């Protein structure tokens, strides 16, 4: 009986070792000293990350739902907006294409940013679900679960802090740039019944 139990434990260990990467998650929130409506307007504006996220220096719309983000280190991420819900004040998105590991060391990522009223202020919650960059066993340094979590945690926390501080990124703050973005994404918001960029 003891040998049988030992054998089963060894089998379970082998199965656990042979298992690929486990899903990772980041859940962060912050209070912003502004109304929920004002914060939602910032979060839901087209390519808005380039306006308030300190690690994002530019955002270029690819089509109605896809955007190319340029980070402070010069690396780029391709992001697709899956849903913008004005009723729930929620933006859902995901990364797609070949993800540059120097931008974020993940193989896939789905995220959601939600704004909610918190008295006269706003509470912003940012959640992300993702897998490490290396999808096999024994990941190399920088492509493991810890590296993925550290990088995504840092990206999310920096973005929330940018919102809290009312950050206005100079490179993305010109009226002409906003008009260009709005012209590109206006059909999408119109289909969703949103008055953004009207």
Backbone as JSON Lines, residues from 0, in Angstrom:
{"i":0,"aa":"X","n":[0.82,-1.2,0.0],"ca":[0.0,0.0,0.0],"c":[0.86,1.26,0.0]}
{"i":1,"aa":"X","n":[1.96,1.21,0.8],"ca":[2.85,2.36,0.86],"c":[3.5,2.6,-0.49]}
{"i":2,"aa":"X","n":[3.94,1.52,-1.14],"ca":[4.57,1.65,-2.45],"c":[3.6,2.22,-3.48]}
{"i":3,"aa":"X","n":[2.36,1.78,-3.4],"ca":[1.34,2.26,-4.32],"c":[1.12,3.76,-4.14]}
{"i":4,"aa":"X","n":[1.06,4.2,-2.9],"ca":[0.86,5.62,-2.61],"c":[2.06,6.43,-3.1]}
{"i":5,"aa":"X","n":[3.25,5.9,-2.88],"ca":[4.47,6.56,-3.34],"c":[4.49,6.68,-4.86]}
{"i":6,"aa":"X","n":[4.08,5.6,-5.53],"ca":[4.03,5.6,-6.99],"c":[3.08,6.65,-7.51]}
{"i":7,"aa":"X","n":[1.93,6.77,-6.85],"ca":[0.95,7.77,-7.27],"c":[1.5,9.18,-7.08]}
{"i":8,"aa":"X","n":[2.21,9.4,-5.99],"ca":[2.78,10.73,-5.72],"c":[3.82,11.08,-6.8]}
{"i":9,"aa":"X","n":[4.62,10.08,-7.2],"ca":[5.61,10.33,-8.24],"c":[4.93,10.65,-9.57]}
{"i":10,"aa":"X","n":[3.86,9.95,-9.87],"ca":[3.12,10.19,-11.11],"c":[2.55,11.61,-11.13]}
{"i":11,"aa":"X","n":[1.99,12.03,-10.0],"ca":[1.44,13.38,-9.91],"c":[2.53,14.42,-10.06]}
{"i":12,"aa":"X","n":[3.71,14.16,-9.51],"ca":[4.83,15.09,-9.64],"c":[5.24,15.23,-11.1]}
{"i":13,"aa":"X","n":[5.32,14.1,-11.8],"ca":[5.69,14.13,-13.22],"c":[4.66,14.91,-14.01]}
{"i":14,"aa":"X","n":[3.37,14.69,-13.71],"ca":[2.31,15.4,-14.44],"c":[2.38,16.89,-14.17]}
{"i":15,"aa":"X","n":[2.66,17.26,-12.92],"ca":[2.75,18.68,-12.59],"c":[3.94,19.31,-13.31]}
{"i":16,"aa":"X","n":[5.07,18.58,-13.36],"ca":[6.25,19.1,-14.03],"c":[6.01,19.25,-15.53]}
{"i":17,"aa":"X","n":[5.26,18.32,-16.1],"ca":[5.03,18.32,-17.54],"c":[3.99,19.36,-17.96]}
{"i":18,"aa":"X","n":[3.3,19.92,-16.99],"ca":[2.26,20.9,-17.29],"c":[2.9,22.19,-17.8]}
{"i":19,"aa":"X","n":[2.26,22.83,-18.77],"ca":[2.77,24.08,-19.32],"c":[2.59,25.23,-18.35]}
{"i":20,"aa":"X","n":[2.67,26.45,-18.84],"ca":[2.57,27.61,-17.96],"c":[1.19,27.73,-17.34]}
{"i":21,"aa":"X","n":[1.15,28.25,-16.14],"ca":[-0.13,28.46,-15.46],"c":[-0.59,29.89,-15.68]}
{"i":22,"aa":"X","n":[-1.89,30.13,-15.73],"ca":[-2.38,31.5,-15.93],"c":[-1.98,32.4,-14.76]}
{"i":23,"aa":"X","n":[-1.56,33.59,-15.09],"ca":[-1.2,34.59,-14.09],"c":[-2.26,35.68,-14.07]}
{"i":24,"aa":"X","n":[-2.33,36.41,-12.97],"ca":[-3.32,37.48,-12.9],"c":[-2.78,38.68,-12.14]}
{"i":25,"aa":"X","n":[-3.26,39.83,-12.56],"ca":[-2.97,41.09,-11.9],"c":[-4.3,41.78,-11.65]}
{"i":26,"aa":"X","n":[-4.53,42.21,-10.43],"ca":[-5.74,42.94,-10.06],"c":[-5.33,44.11,-9.18]}
{"i":27,"aa":"X","n":[-5.45,45.31,-9.7],"ca":[-5.07,46.51,-8.95],"c":[-6.18,47.55,-9.06]}
{"i":28,"aa":"X","n":[-6.29,48.38,-8.05],"ca":[-7.27,49.46,-8.09],"c":[-6.71,50.69,-7.39]}
{"i":29,"aa":"X","n":[-7.29,51.84,-7.7],"ca":[-6.82,53.09,-7.12],"c":[-7.98,54.07,-7.08]}
{"i":30,"aa":"X","n":[-7.97,54.97,-6.11],"ca":[-8.99,56.02,-6.05],"c":[-8.45,57.26,-6.74]}
{"i":31,"aa":"X","n":[-9.27,57.86,-7.56],"ca":[-8.89,59.07,-8.3],"c":[-9.78,60.21,-7.81]}
{"i":32,"aa":"X","n":[-9.16,61.33,-7.51],"ca":[-9.91,62.49,-6.99],"c":[-10.56,63.27,-8.13]}
{"i":33,"aa":"X","n":[-11.49,62.62,-8.78],"ca":[-12.26,63.22,-9.86],"c":[-13.54,62.4,-9.99]}
{"i":34,"aa":"X","n":[-14.54,62.96,-10.65],"ca":[-15.8,62.22,-10.8],"c":[-15.6,61.0,-11.69]}
{"i":35,"aa":"X","n":[-16.44,60.01,-11.49],"ca":[-16.37,58.79,-12.3],"c":[-16.57,59.13,-13.78]}
{"i":36,"aa":"X","n":[-17.47,60.05,-14.07],"ca":[-17.72,60.43,-15.47],"c":[-16.47,61.04,-16.12]}
{"i":37,"aa":"X","n":[-15.77,61.89,-15.36],"ca":[-14.57,62.54,-15.89],"c":[-13.47,61.51,-16.14]}
{"i":38,"aa":"X","n":[-13.31,60.59,-15.2],"ca":[-12.27,59.56,-15.35],"c":[-12.63,58.62,-16.49]}
{"i":39,"aa":"X","n":[-13.91,58.26,-16.59],"ca":[-14.35,57.37,-17.67],"c":[-14.08,58.0,-19.03]}
{"i":40,"aa":"X","n":[-14.28,59.29,-19.14],"ca":[-14.02,59.98,-20.4],"c":[-12.55,59.84,-20.79]}
{"i":41,"aa":"X","n":[-11.66,59.92,-19.81],"ca":[-10.23,59.77,-20.09],"c":[-9.89,58.33,-20.48]}
{"i":42,"aa":"X","n":[-10.42,57.38,-19.72],"ca":[-10.11,55.96,-19.95],"c":[-10.64,55.48,-21.29]}
{"i":43,"aa":"X","n":[-11.83,55.93,-21.66],"ca":[-12.5,55.38,-22.84],"c":[-12.21,56.14,-24.13]}
{"i":44,"aa":"X","n":[-11.5,57.25,-24.04],"ca":[-11.17,58.0,-25.26],"c":[-10.28,57.16,-26.17]}
{"i":45,"aa":"X","n":[-10.4,57.34,-27.47],"ca":[-9.58,56.56,-28.41],"c":[-8.09,56.72,-28.13]}
{"i":46,"aa":"X","n":[-7.38,55.6,-28.08],"ca":[-5.93,55.61,-27.84],"c":[-5.55,56.38,-26.58]}
{"i":47,"aa":"X","n":[-6.4,56.32,-25.57],"ca":[-6.2,57.17,-24.39],"c":[-4.95,56.84,-23.58]}
{"i":48,"aa":"X","n":[-4.46,55.61,-23.67],"ca":[-3.26,55.26,-22.89],"c":[-2.1,56.22,-23.17]}
{"i":49,"aa":"X","n":[-1.99,56.68,-24.39],"ca":[-0.9,57.58,-24.74],"c":[-1.03,58.93,-24.06]}
{"i":50,"aa":"X","n":[-2.21,59.23,-23.52],"ca":[-2.42,60.51,-22.85],"c":[-2.07,60.45,-21.37]}
{"i":51,"aa":"X","n":[-2.36,59.3,-20.72],"ca":[-2.18,59.29,-19.26],"c":[-1.27,58.19,-18.72]}
{"i":52,"aa":"X","n":[-0.83,57.26,-19.54],"ca":[0.05,56.21,-19.05],"c":[1.51,56.63,-19.21]}
{"i":53,"aa":"X","n":[2.3,56.7,-18.12],"ca":[3.67,57.19,-18.22],"c":[4.61,56.31,-19.04]}
{"i":54,"aa":"X","n":[4.24,55.05,-19.28],"ca":[5.11,54.17,-20.06],"c":[4.72,54.12,-21.54]}
{"i":55,"aa":"X","n":[3.64,54.8,-21.91],"ca":[3.17,54.79,-23.3],"c":[3.41,56.17,-23.9]}
{"i":56,"aa":"X","n":[4.23,56.23,-24.94],"ca":[4.57,57.52,-25.53],"c":[3.75,57.85,-26.77]}
{"i":57,"aa":"X","n":[3.16,56.83,-27.4],"ca":[2.36,57.09,-28.6],"c":[1.37,55.95,-28.82]}
{"i":58,"aa":"X","n":[0.29,56.28,-29.5],"ca":[-0.72,55.29,-29.87],"c":[-1.2,55.62,-31.28]}
{"i":59,"aa":"X","n":[-1.15,54.62,-32.13],"ca":[-1.57,54.81,-33.52],"c":[-2.7,53.84,-33.85]}
{"i":60,"aa":"X","n":[-3.87,54.36,-34.22],"ca":[-4.96,53.45,-34.59],"c":[-4.64,52.71,-35.87]}
{"i":61,"aa":"X","n":[-4.87,51.4,-35.87],"ca":[-4.66,50.56,-37.05],"c":[-5.96,50.46,-37.84]}
{"i":62,"aa":"X","n":[-7.05,50.25,-37.1],"ca":[-8.4,50.24,-37.68],"c":[-9.38,50.6,-36.57]}
{"i":63,"aa":"X","n":[-10.65,50.25,-36.72],"ca":[-11.67,50.64,-35.74],"c":[-11.39,50.11,-34.34]}
{"i":64,"aa":"X","n":[-10.76,48.95,-34.23],"ca":[-10.59,48.35,-32.9],"c":[-9.14,48.09,-32.51]}
{"i":65,"aa":"X","n":[-8.22,48.17,-33.46],"ca":[-6.83,47.81,-33.17],"c":[-5.94,49.05,-33.08]}
{"i":66,"aa":"X","n":[-4.97,48.98,-32.15],"ca":[-4.09,50.1,-31.91],"c":[-2.66,49.61,-31.76]}
{"i":67,"aa":"X","n":[-1.71,50.45,-32.19],"ca":[-0.29,50.15,-32.0],"c":[0.25,51.1,-30.94]}
{"i":68,"aa":"X","n":[0.68,50.53,-29.82],"ca":[1.22,51.33,-28.71],"c":[2.74,51.35,-28.8]}
{"i":69,"aa":"X","n":[3.32,52.51,-28.61],"ca":[4.77,52.63,-28.51],"c":[5.11,52.96,-27.06]}
{"i":70,"aa":"X","n":[6.02,52.17,-26.49],"ca":[6.4,52.34,-25.09],"c":[7.63,53.23,-24.95]}
{"i":71,"aa":"X","n":[7.89,53.61,-23.72],"ca":[9.0,54.5,-23.41],"c":[10.34,53.93,-23.87]}
{"i":72,"aa":"X","n":[10.46,52.59,-23.84],"ca":[11.72,51.96,-24.26],"c":[11.8,51.76,-25.77]}
{"i":73,"aa":"X","n":[10.81,52.29,-26.51],"ca":[10.82,52.21,-27.96],"c":[10.17,50.97,-28.53]}
{"i":74,"aa":"X","n":[9.83,50.01,-27.67],"ca":[9.18,48.78,-28.12],"c":[7.69,49.02,-28.33]}
{"i":75,"aa":"X","n":[7.06,48.12,-29.1],"ca":[5.65,48.32,-29.45],"c":[4.79,47.11,-29.07]}
{"i":76,"aa":"X","n":[3.54,47.4,-28.8],"ca":[2.53,46.38,-28.52],"c":[1.33,46.62,-29.42]}
{"i":77,"aa":"X","n":[0.74,45.52,-29.91],"ca":[-0.49,45.62,-30.68],"c":[-1.65,45.26,-29.75]}
{"i":78,"aa":"X","n":[-2.61,46.15,-29.67],"ca":[-3.73,45.99,-28.74],"c":[-5.04,46.04,-29.5]}
{"i":79,"aa":"X","n":[-5.96,45.15,-29.15],"ca":[-7.29,45.16,-29.75],"c":[-8.33,45.44,-28.68]}
{"i":80,"aa":"X","n":[-9.18,46.42,-28.93],"ca":[-10.27,46.75,-28.01],"c":[-11.43,45.82,-28.31]}
{"i":81,"aa":"X","n":[-11.77,44.96,-27.35],"ca":[-12.87,44.01,-27.55],"c":[-14.22,44.63,-27.25]}
{"i":82,"aa":"X","n":[-14.27,45.51,-26.25],"ca":[-15.55,46.12,-25.88],"c":[-15.31,47.41,-25.12]}
{"i":83,"aa":"X","n":[-16.12,48.41,-25.43],"ca":[-16.17,49.65,-24.65],"c":[-17.62,49.79,-24.2]}
{"i":84,"aa":"X","n":[-17.87,49.56,-22.91],"ca":[-19.23,49.6,-22.37],"c":[-19.43,50.85,-21.53]}
{"i":85,"aa":"X","n":[-20.15,51.82,-22.08],"ca":[-20.44,53.03,-21.34],"c":[-21.34,52.74,-20.14]}
{"i":86,"aa":"X","n":[-22.24,51.76,-20.28],"ca":[-23.16,51.42,-19.19],"c":[-22.41,50.91,-17.97]}
{"i":87,"aa":"X","n":[-21.38,50.08,-18.2],"ca":[-20.59,49.52,-17.1],"c":[-19.3,50.29,-16.86]}
{"i":88,"aa":"X","n":[-19.04,51.3,-17.66],"ca":[-17.78,52.05,-17.6],"c":[-16.59,51.08,-17.63]}
{"i":89,"aa":"X","n":[-16.57,50.23,-18.63],"ca":[-15.55,49.19,-18.73],"c":[-14.96,49.14,-20.15]}
{"i":90,"aa":"X","n":[-13.64,49.06,-20.21],"ca":[-12.94,48.83,-21.48],"c":[-12.26,47.47,-21.39]}
{"i":91,"aa":"X","n":[-12.57,46.57,-22.31],"ca":[-11.95,45.25,-22.36],"c":[-11.04,45.2,-23.59]}
{"i":92,"aa":"X","n":[-9.84,44.63,-23.41],"ca":[-8.87,44.62,-24.5],"c":[-8.01,43.36,-24.42]}
{"i":93,"aa":"X","n":[-7.23,43.15,-25.46],"ca":[-6.26,42.05,-25.46],"c":[-5.09,42.4,-26.36]}
{"i":94,"aa":"X","n":[-3.96,41.79,-26.08],"ca":[-2.8,41.95,-26.95],"c":[-2.89,40.9,-28.06]}
{"i":95,"aa":"X","n":[-2.36,41.23,-29.24],"ca":[-2.39,40.27,-30.33],"c":[-1.11,40.38,-31.14]}
{"i":96,"aa":"X","n":[-0.93,39.42,-32.03],"ca":[0.28,39.4,-32.86],"c":[1.47,38.87,-32.07]}
{"i":97,"aa":"X","n":[2.65,39.05,-32.63],"ca":[3.88,38.62,-31.96],"c":[4.25,39.67,-30.92]}
{"i":98,"aa":"X","n":[4.16,39.3,-29.65],"ca":[4.41,40.25,-28.57],"c":[5.91,40.38,-28.33]}
{"i":99,"aa":"X","n":[6.43,41.6,-28.43],"ca":[7.84,41.86,-28.18],"c":[8.12,41.65,-26.69]}
{"i":100,"aa":"X","n":[9.02,40.73,-26.37],"ca":[9.28,40.39,-24.97],"c":[9.92,41.54,-24.21]}
{"i":101,"aa":"X","n":[10.51,42.5,-24.93],"ca":[11.07,43.67,-24.26],"c":[10.0,44.72,-23.97]}
{"i":102,"aa":"X","n":[8.83,44.51,-24.54],"ca":[7.68,45.37,-24.21],"c":[6.96,44.78,-23.01]}
{"i":103,"aa":"X","n":[6.55,43.52,-23.12],"ca":[5.97,42.77,-22.0],"c":[6.32,41.29,-22.2]}
{"i":104,"aa":"X","n":[6.92,40.64,-21.21],"ca":[7.31,39.23,-21.37],"c":[6.15,38.27,-21.16]}
{"i":105,"aa":"X","n":[5.15,38.37,-22.03],"ca":[3.97,37.5,-21.97],"c":[3.72,36.91,-23.35]}
{"i":106,"aa":"X","n":[3.03,35.77,-23.39],"ca":[2.66,35.18,-24.67],"c":[1.25,35.57,-25.08]}
{"i":107,"aa":"X","n":[0.42,35.94,-24.11],"ca":[-0.94,36.42,-24.37],"c":[-1.4,37.2,-23.16]}
{"i":108,"aa":"X","n":[-2.35,38.11,-23.38],"ca":[-2.88,38.91,-22.27],"c":[-4.26,39.43,-22.63]}
{"i":109,"aa":"X","n":[-5.19,39.3,-21.69],"ca":[-6.52,39.91,-21.77],"c":[-6.68,40.81,-20.57]}
{"i":110,"aa":"X","n":[-7.17,42.02,-20.79],"ca":[-7.29,42.97,-19.69],"c":[-8.62,43.7,-19.68]}
{"i":111,"aa":"X","n":[-8.87,44.32,-18.54],"ca":[-10.11,45.09,-18.39],"c":[-9.84,46.26,-17.44]}
{"i":112,"aa":"X","n":[-10.29,47.44,-17.83],"ca":[-10.21,48.63,-16.98],"c":[-11.64,49.07,-16.68]}
{"i":113,"aa":"X","n":[-11.96,49.19,-15.4],"ca":[-13.32,49.54,-14.98],"c":[-13.3,50.77,-14.09]}
{"i":114,"aa":"X","n":[-14.21,51.68,-14.36],"ca":[-14.37,52.89,-13.55],"c":[-15.69,52.79,-12.8]}
{"i":115,"aa":"X","n":[-15.67,53.15,-11.52],"ca":[-16.89,53.12,-10.71],"c":[-16.9,54.35,-9.8]}
{"i":116,"aa":"X","n":[-18.1,54.83,-9.5],"ca":[-18.23,55.96,-8.58],"c":[-17.86,55.5,-7.17]}
{"i":117,"aa":"X","n":[-17.13,56.35,-6.47],"ca":[-16.75,56.1,-5.08],"c":[-16.99,57.4,-4.32]}
{"i":118,"aa":"X","n":[-18.27,57.62,-3.95],"ca":[-18.66,58.91,-3.42],"c":[-18.57,59.94,-4.54]}
{"i":119,"aa":"X","n":[-17.89,61.05,-4.27],"ca":[-17.71,62.07,-5.31],"c":[-16.47,61.8,-6.16]}
{"i":120,"aa":"X","n":[-15.73,60.75,-5.8],"ca":[-14.52,60.39,-6.54],"c":[-14.77,59.17,-7.42]}
{"i":121,"aa":"X","n":[-13.7,58.64,-7.97],"ca":[-13.81,57.46,-8.83],"c":[-12.85,56.39,-8.34]}
{"i":122,"aa":"X","n":[-13.26,55.15,-8.49],"ca":[-12.38,54.01,-8.24],"c":[-12.12,53.34,-9.57]}
{"i":123,"aa":"X","n":[-10.85,53.18,-9.89],"ca":[-10.47,52.54,-11.16],"c":[-9.83,51.19,-10.83]}
{"i":124,"aa":"X","n":[-10.38,50.14,-11.43],"ca":[-9.85,48.79,-11.24],"c":[-9.31,48.29,-12.57]}
{"i":125,"aa":"X","n":[-8.09,47.79,-12.55],"ca":[-7.45,47.28,-13.76],"c":[-7.09,45.82,-13.49]}
{"i":126,"aa":"X","n":[-7.64,44.93,-14.27],"ca":[-7.34,43.5,-14.12],"c":[-6.77,42.96,-15.42]}
{"i":127,"aa":"X","n":[-5.9,41.97,-15.29],"ca":[-5.3,41.34,-16.47],"c":[-5.1,39.86,-16.2]}
{"i":128,"aa":"X","n":[-5.31,39.06,-17.23],"ca":[-5.06,37.62,-17.18],"c":[-4.11,37.3,-18.32]}
{"i":129,"aa":"X","n":[-3.05,36.55,-18.04],"ca":[-2.01,36.38,-19.04],"c":[-1.17,35.14,-18.76]}
{"i":130,"aa":"X","n":[-0.36,34.78,-19.75],"ca":[0.58,33.67,-19.64],"c":[1.99,34.2,-19.89]}
{"i":131,"aa":"X","n":[2.96,33.57,-19.26],"ca":[4.35,33.97,-19.42],"c":[4.77,33.86,-20.89]}
{"i":132,"aa":"X","n":[5.92,34.45,-21.2],"ca":[6.4,34.46,-22.58],"c":[6.76,33.08,-23.09]}
{"i":133,"aa":"X","n":[7.43,32.28,-22.27],"ca":[7.85,30.94,-22.68],"c":[6.76,29.96,-22.3]}
{"i":134,"aa":"X","n":[6.18,29.29,-23.3],"ca":[5.03,28.44,-23.03],"c":[5.38,26.98,-22.78]}
{"i":135,"aa":"X","n":[6.66,26.64,-22.87],"ca":[7.07,25.27,-22.56],"c":[7.5,25.13,-21.11]}
{"i":136,"aa":"X","n":[8.11,24.0,-20.79],"ca":[8.64,23.78,-19.45],"c":[10.02,24.41,-19.32]}
{"i":137,"aa":"X","n":[10.44,24.66,-18.09],"ca":[11.76,25.22,-17.78],"c":[12.04,26.49,-18.59]}
{"i":138,"aa":"X","n":[11.28,27.56,-18.34],"ca":[11.48,28.81,-19.09],"c":[12.83,29.45,-18.78]}
{"i":139,"aa":"X","n":[13.43,30.09,-19.78],"ca":[14.69,30.81,-19.53],"c":[14.44,32.06,-18.69]}
{"i":140,"aa":"X","n":[15.49,32.61,-18.14],"ca":[15.39,33.81,-17.31],"c":[14.73,34.93,-18.11]}
{"i":141,"aa":"X","n":[13.82,35.62,-17.47],"ca":[13.12,36.73,-18.11],"c":[11.86,36.34,-18.85]}
{"i":142,"aa":"X","n":[11.62,35.03,-18.99],"ca":[10.43,34.57,-19.69],"c":[9.57,33.66,-18.8]}
{"i":143,"aa":"X","n":[9.8,33.7,-17.5],"ca":[9.09,32.85,-16.56],"c":[7.87,33.57,-15.97]}
{"i":144,"aa":"X","n":[7.14,32.85,-15.11],"ca":[5.93,33.41,-14.51],"c":[6.23,34.67,-13.71]}
{"i":145,"aa":"X","n":[7.31,34.64,-12.93],"ca":[7.64,35.79,-12.08],"c":[7.94,37.03,-12.91]}
{"i":146,"aa":"X","n":[8.67,36.86,-14.0],"ca":[9.01,38.0,-14.87],"c":[7.75,38.58,-15.49]}
{"i":147,"aa":"X","n":[6.85,37.7,-15.94],"ca":[5.59,38.17,-16.53],"c":[4.78,38.95,-15.51]}
{"i":148,"aa":"X","n":[4.64,38.4,-14.32],"ca":[3.83,39.06,-13.29],"c":[4.44,40.39,-12.86]}
{"i":149,"aa":"X","n":[5.75,40.41,-12.67],"ca":[6.41,41.66,-12.27],"c":[6.2,42.75,-13.31]}
{"i":150,"aa":"X","n":[6.34,42.37,-14.59],"ca":[6.22,43.36,-15.67],"c":[4.79,43.87,-15.8]}
{"i":151,"aa":"X","n":[3.81,42.96,-15.78],"ca":[2.41,43.38,-15.92],"c":[1.98,44.18,-14.69]}
{"i":152,"aa":"X","n":[2.36,43.73,-13.5],"ca":[2.04,44.48,-12.28],"c":[2.56,45.92,-12.39]}
{"i":153,"aa":"X","n":[3.82,46.06,-12.81],"ca":[4.44,47.38,-12.91],"c":[3.72,48.25,-13.94]}
{"i":154,"aa":"X","n":[3.35,47.66,-15.08],"ca":[2.66,48.4,-16.14],"c":[1.3,48.9,-15.66]}
{"i":155,"aa":"X","n":[0.56,48.02,-15.01],"ca":[-0.78,48.36,-14.53],"c":[-0.7,49.43,-13.42]}
{"i":156,"aa":"X","n":[0.19,49.24,-12.47],"ca":[0.31,50.2,-11.37],"c":[0.73,51.58,-11.88]}
{"i":157,"aa":"X","n":[1.64,51.62,-12.85],"ca":[2.08,52.9,-13.41],"c":[0.91,53.61,-14.1]}
{"i":158,"aa":"X","n":[0.09,52.84,-14.82],"ca":[-1.06,53.43,-15.5],"c":[-2.07,54.0,-14.52]}
{"i":159,"aa":"X","n":[-2.36,53.26,-13.48],"ca":[-3.3,53.73,-12.47],"c":[-2.78,54.99,-11.78]}
{"i":160,"aa":"X","n":[-1.48,55.01,-11.5],"ca":[-0.89,56.19,-10.86],"c":[-0.97,57.39,-11.8]}
{"i":161,"aa":"X","n":[-0.79,57.15,-13.11],"ca":[-0.92,58.23,-14.08],"c":[-2.31,58.82,-14.08]}
{"i":162,"aa":"X","n":[-3.33,57.97,-13.96],"ca":[-4.71,58.46,-13.87],"c":[-4.92,59.25,-12.59]}
{"i":163,"aa":"X","n":[-4.41,58.73,-11.49],"ca":[-4.58,59.4,-10.19],"c":[-3.96,60.8,-10.19]}
{"i":164,"aa":"X","n":[-2.81,60.89,-10.84],"ca":[-2.1,62.18,-10.88],"c":[-2.65,63.12,-11.94]}
{"i":165,"aa":"X","n":[-3.61,62.64,-12.74],"ca":[-4.14,63.48,-13.81],"c":[-3.11,63.75,-14.88]}
{"i":166,"aa":"X","n":[-2.24,62.76,-15.1],"ca":[-1.11,62.92,-16.02],"c":[-1.59,63.28,-17.43]}
{"i":167,"aa":"X","n":[-0.85,64.19,-18.05],"ca":[-1.09,64.56,-19.45],"c":[0.22,64.39,-20.19]}
{"i":168,"aa":"X","n":[0.38,63.32,-20.93],"ca":[1.62,63.1,-21.68],"c":[1.74,64.12,-22.79]}
{"i":169,"aa":"X","n":[2.8,64.89,-22.76],"ca":[2.98,65.98,-23.72],"c":[2.96,65.49,-25.16]}
{"i":170,"aa":"X","n":[3.58,64.34,-25.42],"ca":[3.69,63.83,-26.79],"c":[2.34,63.47,-27.39]}
{"i":171,"aa":"X","n":[1.36,63.22,-26.54],"ca":[0.06,62.77,-27.06],"c":[-1.05,63.77,-26.77]}
{"i":172,"aa":"X","n":[-0.68,65.01,-26.46],"ca":[-1.69,65.93,-25.95],"c":[-2.08,67.04,-26.93]}
{"i":173,"aa":"X","n":[-1.66,66.95,-28.18],"ca":[-2.02,68.0,-29.12],"c":[-3.44,67.8,-29.64]}
{"i":174,"aa":"X","n":[-4.11,68.91,-29.9],"ca":[-5.5,68.83,-30.37],"c":[-5.57,68.15,-31.73]}
{"i":175,"aa":"X","n":[-4.58,68.42,-32.59],"ca":[-4.58,67.8,-33.91],"c":[-4.48,66.28,-33.84]}
{"i":176,"aa":"X","n":[-3.67,65.77,-32.93],"ca":[-3.52,64.32,-32.75],"c":[-4.85,63.72,-32.31]}
{"i":177,"aa":"X","n":[-5.53,64.38,-31.37],"ca":[-6.82,63.87,-30.9],"c":[-7.84,63.86,-32.03]}
{"i":178,"aa":"X","n":[-7.85,64.91,-32.84],"ca":[-8.8,64.97,-33.94],"c":[-8.55,63.84,-34.94]}
{"i":179,"aa":"X","n":[-7.27,63.54,-35.16],"ca":[-6.92,62.46,-36.09],"c":[-7.42,61.11,-35.55]}
{"i":180,"aa":"X","n":[-7.23,60.9,-34.25],"ca":[-7.69,59.66,-33.64],"c":[-9.22,59.55,-33.69]}
{"i":181,"aa":"X","n":[-9.86,60.65,-33.35],"ca":[-11.33,60.65,-33.35],"c":[-11.87,60.37,-34.75]}
{"i":182,"aa":"X","n":[-11.26,60.96,-35.75],"ca":[-11.72,60.75,-37.12],"c":[-11.64,59.28,-37.49]}
{"i":183,"aa":"X","n":[-10.6,58.6,-36.99],"ca":[-10.41,57.19,-37.32],"c":[-11.38,56.28,-36.56]}
{"i":184,"aa":"X","n":[-11.63,56.61,-35.29],"ca":[-12.43,55.71,-34.45],"c":[-13.89,56.13,-34.28]}
{"i":185,"aa":"X","n":[-14.28,57.25,-34.88],"ca":[-15.65,57.74,-34.73],"c":[-16.7,56.72,-35.16]}
{"i":186,"aa":"X","n":[-16.49,55.99,-36.29],"ca":[-17.51,55.0,-36.7],"c":[-17.74,53.91,-35.65]}
{"i":187,"aa":"X","n":[-16.67,53.48,-34.99],"ca":[-16.8,52.45,-33.95],"c":[-17.65,52.94,-32.8]}
{"i":188,"aa":"X","n":[-17.37,54.14,-32.3],"ca":[-18.13,54.67,-31.18],"c":[-19.59,54.95,-31.56]}
{"i":189,"aa":"X","n":[-19.79,55.35,-32.81],"ca":[-21.15,55.61,-33.27],"c":[-21.97,54.33,-33.27]}
{"i":190,"aa":"X","n":[-21.34,53.2,-33.72],"ca":[-22.03,51.91,-33.73],"c":[-22.38,51.44,-32.31]}
{"i":191,"aa":"X","n":[-21.53,51.84,-31.35],"ca":[-21.77,51.43,-29.96],"c":[-22.72,52.38,-29.24]}
{"i":192,"aa":"X","n":[-23.16,53.41,-29.93],"ca":[-24.08,54.36,-29.32],"c":[-23.4,55.33,-28.38]}
{"i":193,"aa":"X","n":[-22.08,55.47,-28.51],"ca":[-21.33,56.37,-27.63],"c":[-21.22,57.75,-28.27]}
{"i":194,"aa":"X","n":[-21.23,58.78,-27.42],"ca":[-21.11,60.14,-27.92],"c":[-19.65,60.6,-27.97]}
{"i":195,"aa":"X","n":[-18.7,59.71,-27.6],"ca":[-17.3,60.08,-27.67],"c":[-16.9,60.41,-29.1]}
{"i":196,"aa":"X","n":[-16.16,61.48,-29.26],"ca":[-15.69,61.93,-30.58],"c":[-16.83,62.35,-31.49]}
{"i":197,"aa":"X","n":[-17.98,62.68,-30.9],"ca":[-19.13,63.08,-31.73],"c":[-18.84,64.41,-32.41]}
